[in-house]
């Protein structure tokens, strides 16, 4: 009887060991399943688009450097931050996002863009689009070399030749309108050595007929100011943006992000 008991106990232990191994393997695989495959993804067709100007703290549309960094920290690890071009291409290619997309844009091409903004965004590994109007760089042609050398995460877009009131030109001077919207793209492409597909309406003034003209001028993406819709849907022709400015830009950013929880 004692020998029989020893044999039975040996078999029981083997069975228990097998059950334990199967149980541990199941738990391990289940953990892998929930940590990877069940993670939430986003189609990216909606995005919050922020618009900045100067980052030196002087003037209505400028914010301080420390305020800018605070805003970047607000979105860090919560959003995927891209240029307009990168966001648009990822969505067009059907790529999924692991976090909601957020787009950074900067208008007018202030000196702070090269001195501070680009180095700061590089540290955060954030992309952005910089809208340039050519007249601003009449006396600084070397700036176009810097633009052409920017990494692919950054994009140069057109903001016209002279930051003109495009709606007024459309009504009163079609020849100048054509120069501002079409020739500015062609010259900017020549100067930076890259395709220019994004256009920002100066002052945000535009209408539906002007949108059609911008498409014919070769622009894939158009943006305006200020925000008019709940979200930016990819189906739209001209995307709206939130302008971040004085006073209290950080509170503005907090409020914008709080009411635009993308799912």
N, C-alpha and C positions, 0 to 999 in steps of 0.2 A: 504493500500500500504506500509506503514511504517513497519507493522508487517511482510509482505511478504519479504521486503528488508532485515530485520534482519535475517529471516530464511535462505534466499539465502546466505547471507554473512557468516553465521555459517557453512553452508555446504561447501562453498568455502574454508574457513579456514581449515576445516577438511581435504579436498582434498589436499590443499597445504601442510599441515603438513605431510600427508601420502607420498606425492611426495618427500618432503625434507628428510624424514626418509629413503626412498628407495634409494635416491641419495647418502646420506652419507654412507649407508651400502655398496653400490656398489663401492664407492671410497675406502673404508676401505679394502674390499676384493680384489680389484684390486691392492692396495698397497702391500698386503700380497703376492699376486701372483708374482709380479715382484721382491719383496725382497727375496723370497726363491726359488720358482720353476724355475725362469728364470736365476738364477745365473750360470755363466759359470763353466763347469766341464772339467776335463782332464782324459783321459784313463790311463795316466801315463806310457805308453809303451816307451816313450822317456824320458831320464833324463840326466842332467849334473852331471858328477861325478868328484869331486875334490880330488886331492891327496896332502896331507901334509906329512911332516916328523917331524923334531924337532920344538918346539915352544919356543926357548930361544934366538933367534937372533944371534946365532953363527954358521957360516958356510954357504955354498952356498944353501943348502937345508933347512935351518932353517929360520924362520921368527920371528919377535918380537911379544911379547904378545899383545901389543897395536894394531899392524897390524892385528893380528888374530881376535881380537874383532871387529875391523873396518870392516873386511870382513863378519863376522857374522851379523853385523848390516845391511850390504848391502842386505843380503838375508832374513832378518827378515821381516815377514808379506808379502813377495813376493813369497816365495817358501815353500813347505812342505819338511822339512829336515829330512832324514832318514839314517839308516844303509843300506847296500846293501841287507841284509837279509829281512828287513822289507819292503823295496821298492819292491823287487822281489816277496815276498809273497802277498802283496797287489795287485799287477798287476795280478799275477797268479790266485788270487781269484776273479778277475773281479771287484775289488773295484774302485770307482771313487775318483779323487782328486779334491779339491776345488781350489788348486793352483798348478803350475807346480812342479814336484818332483825334488829335488836336493839331491845328496848323498855325504856325507863326508867320506873320508877314510884317514887313517894315517899309514904309513909304518915304520917298523923296531922296534917299541916299545920303544921309548926313554923315559927317566925318566919324561920328561915334560908331558907325556900323563896322568900319575897318579897325578902329582903335580899340574898341571894347566889346561890341556885340558878338562878332564872329569868334574871337578867342574864348569868350564866355560860353557861347553855345557849343563850341567844340569840346570844352571840358564836360558839359552835360551830355554830349553826343546827341544833340537836338538839331534837326534840320530847320530850314527857314527859306522864305522867298523874299528877295529884296527888289522893290520896285523903284526903278531909276528913271528920272527925266533928264534927258541928255544935256539940256542947257546948263544944268548945275555943274557939269564937269567940263565946260568949255575951256577952262584954264588948268585943268588937271587930267590930261589924257592918259597919264600913267595909271590912273585908277582903273581904267578898263583892263589893263594887264592883270591887276589884282583880281578883278572880277572873273576874268577868264581862267585864272589859276585856282579858283575856289574848288574844294572837294564837291563830289556829286550830291552830297546831302544838302547843299545850298543851291538855290536857283536865282537867276537874274530875270526879272520881268520888266516890261515897259510901262512907264507912267507918263508917256507922251514926250514931245520935244520940250515944251515950255510950261508944263503944268497948267494948260489952258482950260477954260470953261468949255468942255466939249459940246455940251448941249447948245450953247450959244453959237459956237462955230458951225454946228450942224445946220442951224437955221439960217445963218448969215454968210458963211464963207466955207463952202464945201471943199474948195481947193486946200485951204489951210487945215480943215478937218482931216482930209486925206493924208496930208503931210504928218500931222500929229499922230494919227493912229496907225498908218501903214508904213510910212518911211521911217518912223522912229524904230519900229521893229527891225526893219532891214538894216538900218545903220547900227543898231545895238548888236545885232547878230554878227555883223562884220567886225565890230570893235572888240567883242568878247570872245569871238570864235566859237560860239555855241548857239544852238537853236533857242529862240525865244518864243514860248507858247502861252505865257500868262500876261494878262493886261489888267491894270487897275485904273478905273475911271477917276480922273482928277476931281476932287471934291465930292465924288460919288454921284455926279450928275450924269444921267443917261436915260434913254427910253428904249422901247422894244425895237424900233427901226435902227437905232444906233447899235444895239446888240447884234443885229444881223450884219451890220457893216463891219463890226469887229471880227465876227466869224469869217467873213469874206477876206478880211485883212490877214488872216492866218492864225488867229488866236484860238487855242483850244479851251483856255480857262479865262474867265472874266470875274473880277471882284469889284464890289462897290463898298460904300460906307453910308450910314451906319446900319446896324443890324435891324432887319425888318421882319424876319421870319423866326419861327420857333427853332428850327434846325435847318442846316444846309443839306438839301437833298441833291444827289448826283444828277437828277433829272433837270435841275434848274439850269438856266443859261448863265446868269450872273449871280455869283455867290456873295452873300452879305457877310459883313465882319463886325466884330465888336472893337471899337476904338478904345484903347487904354490910354488915359491921359490924366493930368492933374485936375482937381485935387484928389488925393487918396487913391492912387491907382491900385494898390494891393487890395483894398476893400472892394473895388470894382471887379477885380479878377475873381475874388472869393464869391461874390454874388453871381457873376456870370457862370462860374463852374458849378455852383450849387443848384442853379435852376436849369442846367443843361446836363443832367445825369443821363448819359446815353446807354441804351441797352441793346 
